[in-house]
Amino acid sequence: MPMQKNQALKIYNELRMLNLLQNLSMKLLFFVVALFFSFPFSGEAGILEQVENELVELADKVRPAVVSLSPYIAKGAIGDGLPNKGRPANAGAGVVYNAEKGLIVTNSHVVRNVNKIKVTFKDGREIIGEVLGADEDTDLAVVHVISETPLVEVDFGDSSKVRVGQLVVAVGNPYGLNDTTTFGIISGLKRENVNLSRYEDFLQTDASINPGNSGGPLLNIKGEVIGINTAIINYAQSIGFSIPSNMVKHVVEHLVEHGEVHRGWLGVGIDPVTEEVAKKANGQKGVGVIINSVFEGDPADRAGLKVGDIILKIGGSDIDSPNKMIRVIGAITPGQTIYMDILRGGKSQMVPVKLESRKKKTQPLAALPPLDPLGFSVENPAIDTNSPKGVLVSRVNPESPAGMKGLRSGDMITAVNGDVVESRTEFDQLLSQIKKGSPIFLLVWRNNEKFHLGLVREN
């Protein structure tokens, strides 16, 4: 027994020396200790030396495929290469997706508002790349480079097989420190409502992700890319998010072929199925989404869908939240016919729907007089002592970020970024103080319940 205690203490100290304890959970520590006693080893390091060697080999294999991206400014002309309007691209990372074709995948916010961007490789080579396409809805973009030297690419794995607790490695350029590699685990799956993009299905990791890691790869221990790192929660530690590789492959395919992503459009407004809704519809809380509006002439209208219908499945995929439905519909190519399982009047039925392109729907809406820079309008409510103080949402553009995130006419906004609002004047004043590109957090009151809704000021 004393010998086992001494060995356990030795492995604990070795883990500390390898700087792994800051990321390893206690369960993972016990697993490594068990591994230590289960396998024969030579020398003092044993299995830890094997683990260390595997991590070093993985890093050596993938780092040449990770690039640094920064704004391109032509020599002799300040601002040349950058647009006349909008903010320049932020420094970030990218990873070679297809070496033969010179394709690099990164975040759309890294290349926002530019057509060309400087690409720096691990060996110091610099190439001016061209942005083939960007998709703000998923925060992904593709950059094309022409290189005389053969590029190194990394295989993209199947993110549907990722499990909580898996070991992962993140590579990027945080704070301008190129070629930085960090280690951790997958700490969550299918994260949504993070308010980072429209189509959210993030992998959560505790591997250190900092500004400059955006666009860099998240890898499994086989060296396969299972995600593209996109953001962190600034006010929390060890909470980073990565776009799943399966979503990345789907978006890249569209961007390379079309320069944009073609997504299906159904033409409905939806809400979660609450306990109250479930009782009335003879359904289950959290199962499906309920239709709160049907747009005239759109696919849902032509298929006979009605307000009050609960959508349970789309093409066999279970629907348990509005975000899940948006992702499923958005992943379907326009023109395809899908079969939807719905609940109407307490009875299940299947409805075929032929989807259209969402782009067709955005053009007419964009031509309408703008409701407000945020896509909705508010007014002072009628005096009602039973209602909270605030401003009443009078109209919402269903295609605006606010509309897509669930804001509805009749909602009451009681606070903006923590400041209480009691009138339309106060609301307008608070908005005027928020700069373009800054976050806006609304405290919304609906049916005697409060919830937060996050937006970004675009104008």
Secondary structure, 3 states (H helix, E strand, C coil): CHHHHHHHHHHHHHHHHCCCCCCCCHHHHHHHHHHHHHCCCCCCCCHHHHHHHHHHHHHHHHHHHEEEEEECCCCCCCCCCCCCCCCCCCCEEEEEEECCCCEEEECHHHCCCCCEEEEECCCCCEEEEEEEEEECCCCEEEEECCCCCCCCCCCECCHHHCCCCCEEEEEECHHHCCCEEEEEEEEEEEECCCCCCCCCCEEEECCCCCCCCCCCEEECCCCCEEEEEEEECCCCCCCEEEEEHHHHHHHHHHHHHHCCCCCEECCEEEEECCHHHHHHHCCCCCCCEEEEEECCCCHHHHHCCCCCCEEEEECCEECCCHHHHHHHHHCCCCCCEEEEEEEECCEEEEEEEECEEHHHHHHHHHHCCCCCCCCEEEECCCCCCCCCCCEEEEEECCCCHHHHCCCCCCCEEEEECCEECCCHHHHHHHHHCCCCCCEEEEEEEECCEEEEEEEECCC
